[in-house]
Amino acid sequence: MAETVGVSRSAISRKVIEASAEQLRELQERKWDQVEILVIYIDGQRFGAHHVLSAVGVDVEGKKHVLGIAAGATENAAAVKELLTRLREQGFPTDRKYLFIIDGAKALRAAIEEVFGSEQPVQRCRNHKLENVMQELPKEQQDQIRNLMRAAWKVKTAEEGEKRMEQIARLLEHDQESAARSLREGMKEMFTLQRLQIPVSLHKCLATTNVIESPHSGVRRRTHNVSRWRDSEMVERWVASAWLLTEKHFRRIDGHEHLWSLAAILGRETTSAKK
């Protein structure tokens, strides 16, 4: 089609590169000092041999925002530190608390503490934890343990939830030691929502990284025609463009009308009144 209108493929390629590079700059230069972000979701996605970290934030009104991206996986210490440092430079104050929702990667957890401080509350994604434990179990045991874990996450207090999880771990440790070890790893951060006494109406959106994983499908859909990823620079440009397009279809999170309580828990000033 390019040839029929007298335009070379290389010229079109240059225009695409220029446009996507501009969109990447737009994303990297966004300022967040005037947006009251309460929740930060961080998760990774793979494109060919490349990984990209993405961060999505939720503000006090429940609106979602693409905060930034960085080349690398959640296990890549340099990549996660780069992403978080850039957010700090774009206007995220480090003297206030956010609720971080992550997959549990140790490098990501360490980077949050290094860049934003050790007092930041972190909720481990329960779906990732389920998947990790199920991978260590024979198929005939998976349904029972899955149901027990989900029941433990529904209790009112963190102490009771941790007690139930420890009981499950003891049930497993004799015959399925690796599953028990996986379940115990990061156990306290599986119950951050209960420990902070966050309303149950918000648990659906705050207990997992689904809020960021769902739009990942939009990013994937907008990049699936790429047959060869040449380098990480190309990946970042395309992913930035896809994220900005996907962001246009964002909706507010479920339970957003109760985010005033999370704001109060995190020590933010809020003019919303309890209904």
N, C-alpha and C positions, 0 to 999 in steps of 0.2 A: 504494500500500500504506500510505503514511503517513496518507492521508486516511481509510482504512477503520478505523484504530485511533484516530482522533481526535488525531493528532499532526501538527502543521504541518511543511511542508518546511523552513521557516526554522529551526524548533527543531532539527530533525535536522542541518541545516547547521551551526548553532552548536556542537552537540555534536561534530561531526566536526572542526571547526576547533579547538576546545578540546583534543580528544584528540591531534590531530596536533601542535599547538603544544607540548603537554606532552612528546611524544616527541622533538621537536626540542631542547627544553631538556635532556632526559635525555642526548641524544647530545652536546650541547655542554658538559655539566657532568661528563662522565666524567673520571676521574682515571687517569693512566697511570704514576705514579711507583712503583707496586708491581708493574708488569708488565714483564718483560724483553723488550721489543720489539727485534728484530734488523733486520727488513726493513720498509720503508715503500714501498708502491705508491701512486702518484698518477696519476689519469686523469680525463678529463672525459666528460660525457654530455649530450646535448641533449634538451630537452623543449620542443617548440614553438619559440618564438623565444629561449628561455632556455637557458643552459648552467649545469651544476653540476659543480664539482670534488669528487671523493671521494678519501679516503685510507683504505687498508686496511693493517693491520700484521700481521706474523707474529712470534709470540713464540718463545722458545728451544725450546719443545716442538712447534713447528709449527702451533700453533693460530692461526686468523685472527681479527682483530678489526676492526670498523668504527671508525676513529679519528675521523673527522669529515668534514663537507661544507662547501662555501662556494659562493655564487652567483658564476658566472664561468667562463671557459674557461682552459685551461692557458697560453694566450698572454696572458692578462690579468694583468699584473704585480700590480695591487692585490689581485685575488682570491687569487692563489697566496700572496702574502705574508700575507694575512689568515688563510688556512687554516693555514699553517705557524706563524704567531705564536700562534694559538689552541692548537695542539698543544703548543707550548712552555709556554704558560700552564697547560695541563692536566697538566703534570708530566713532559714529555719533557726530560731533562737535555740541555743543549747541549754539555757537556764530554765526551761520549762519541760514538762513531761508530755510524752506522746505514748499511745498504745501501739506497740509494734506487733504485727502479725507475721510470723515467719515459718519456714518449713523445718527449722531445727538445726540447720547447718551450724557447726561450731564456729567456723570462720565468720559467718554473718553475725552470730551472737556476740562474738568478741569485738567486731567492728562497731556495733551499736554502742557497746560499753566504752570503747576508746574514743569515739567521735562525739557521742551525746551524753556520756556519763553512765555510771553504774546503777543509778536509781531509776532508769527507764523500765517501765513494766513491759514484759514481753509475753505474748500468748503463743504457744506452740500450736501449729495447725494440727487439729485432731484427725483430719483425713490422712495427712502424711503419716502420723503416728500409727493409725490403723493399718495402712498399707505396709509400713515397715514391719510391724508385728506379724501380719498375715503372711508375709514372705518367708518368715521363719517357721511357720506351722504347716503340718500336713493338712490336706484339704478337709479331712473329716473333723478336725478340731476348729476350723476357722469360724464357722457360724456361731458356735457356743461362745468363743472368746470375744468375737466381735460384739455380740449382744451384751456380754458382761461389761465390756469396756464402755459401750454406749450408755448403759445404765449408770455406770459410775460417773460419767460426765453430766448426768442430769441431777445429781444431788445438790443440795443447797449450799453446803460449805466445802471449802477446799480441803479441810482436814478429813471430812468423811469421804470425799472423793479419793484422796490419796490413800486412805485406809483400804478402800475397796480395790484400788489398783494394786496395792501391795498384796492383798489376798489373791488376786489373779496371778500375780507374779510367782507367789509361793506355789500355787496350783501347777504352774508350768515348769518351775525350775528343776525338777527332778528329771523329767523326760525331754523338755524343750528349753534347755538352758539359754540358748541364743535368743529365743523369743522373750523369755523373762528378762534378760539383760536389755533387750531393745525396749521393752515396756517401761522398765525403770528409768531409762535414760531420759533426763529432762522432765521427770514426772511433775515437779512443782509447777513448771511453766505451762503444763496442760490445764491447770486450774487457776490461772491468773484471773479469769473472769469472776470466778466465785470469790477469790481472795480480795478483789477490789469491790465486790458486791455490786457488780454491774447488772442492771435490770435484765431479766430473762428474755425480754422482748428484743434485746440486741444480740443475744448469744448466737443466733443463726448466722449473722453476718460477721461476728467477731471471733468465732471459735475456729474458723478455717481460713485458708487463703482463697476461697472461692471467689471473693469479690475481684481479685486480680486474675484468677485463672479463667473465669468466664470470658472476659474481654480478650484473653489470650487467643481464643478461637477466632475472634475478629481479626487480630493481627495475623494469625495463621492463614486465614482465608484471603487476606489481601497480599500475601507474599507467596502463596503456594505455587504460582506459575514460575517462580525463579527456579531454574534447573541447576544452576551452579553458583555457589557463593564464593566469590574470588578471594575475599579477605574480610577481616573484622570491620574495616571501615565501611565497606559496602553493606554489610549486615546492619550496622548501626544506622546508616542512612535510611535503608528500607524500613527497618523496624520503627524508627522515629516517625516516618511518614504514615505507616500503618496505624501506629498508636494515636496520632493526631486525628486521623479519620475515624477511628473507633471511638475516641473520646466524645465525638459529636452525638453519639447515641447513648451516652451514659444516663442512667436514672439514679435517683436518690436511693440509698440503701433501705432495706426493710427495718422498721423500728426507728426511723430517723427522728420521729417526734419525741423520743426519749433521750436523744443525744445530749440534752442539757444536763442530764444527770452524770454522764461520762465527763462532760466538761468540768463539772464541779468536783468529781473524783480526782481529775488530773490537776486541780488547782487553778482552773481558768475562771476568769470573770464571765458571768453570763447574766443576761437580762431576762432570760426565759423564766417563767414562773411555773412551778409545779401545778399540774391540773388535778 
